[in-house]
Amino acid sequence: MAHIIVLGNEKGGSGKSTTAMHIATALARMGHVVGGLDLDLRQRSFHRYLQNREATIARKGMDVACPLVLDLPDMSPDDIGEGENIYDRRLSAAVADHEARCDFIVIDCPGSHTRLSQVAHSLADTLVTPLNDSFVDFDLLAKIDPETYELKGPSVYSEMVWHARQLRAKAGLQPTDWVVVRNRLPSQQMHNKRKIGKALEELAKRIGFRVAPGFSERVIFRELFPSGMTLLDLRDLGVERLNISNVAARQEVRDLVAALNLPGVSVDF
């Protein structure tokens, strides 16, 4: 059965779709069958990224791996049982239709609290939470004292993850491996950066997640979206010599995929 990777964070702008695309593409390039599902029914950034990739591959005749573009099946209200939520049913059907033929299903959640997002979190074997390196984003995970920076307790998103974990436990499923990814890290060893790092380490012990390195702020991530390509595809696009920034960015992708410690995955790209 497919290993389900969910990208979740209730705050937009944390790089979820970019992170989802690079994880999905890395796994596909390693020979795994990967499905990509976008639950942001309005913006659909991950879905369009995948479609852009399909279009570029077809247009240029490229021989590169591409994750499968999955979608929620349409359903009539007549197909829904009494007391059953149509979004629960559509998501369950989407996963059931593909989990036997996929090694991994990567699900990108919206940057808001929705029913679909709640259900997806309960399905996650691996939960990846990209987080901008600021206390604005950290506030979704925990409340802190403004003067001492002491942790005062979990915040809204952490509580939602806790409830999703409880649902998995009741269903007899393996615990979710929760990985918080620090995105858009500043290059300098700034005082604020160290404070956030220390706070994350303390919180990780309290509520049970791991901290992994993410992606630095780089223009190339935004430039690749229209073509659907990733940093792993630059040579396939004809880039003979990678500049220092591109080499460093590729290493960040390797480090993240390795840190996820996914079953059957050996990072060799």
Sequence and secondary structure as in RCSB ss.txt:
>XXXX:A:sequence
MAHIIVLGNEKGGSGKSTTAMHIATALARMGHVVGGLDLDLRQRSFHRYLQNREATIARKGMDVACPLVLDLPDM
SPDDIGEGENIYDRRLSAAVADHEARCDFIVIDCPGSHTRLSQVAHSLADTLVTPLNDSFVDFDLLAKIDPETYE
LKGPSVYSEMVWHARQLRAKAGLQPTDWVVVRNRLPSQQMHNKRKIGKALEELAKRIGFRVAPGFSERVIFRELF
PSGMTLLDLRDLGVERLNISNVAARQEVRDLVAALNLPGVSVDF
>XXXX:A:secstr
  EEEEE  SSSSSSHHHHHHHHHHHHHHTT  EEEEE  TTT HHHHHHHHHHHHHHHHT      EE      
 GGGS TT  HHHHHHHHHHHHHTTT SEEEEE  SS  HHHHHHHHH SEEEEEEESSHHHHTTTEEE TTT  
EEEE HHHHHHHHHHHHHHHTT    EEEEEEES  SS  HHHHHHHHHHHHHHHHHT EEEE     HHHHHHG
GGT  GGGTTTTT  S  HHHHHHHHHHHHHHHHHT TT     
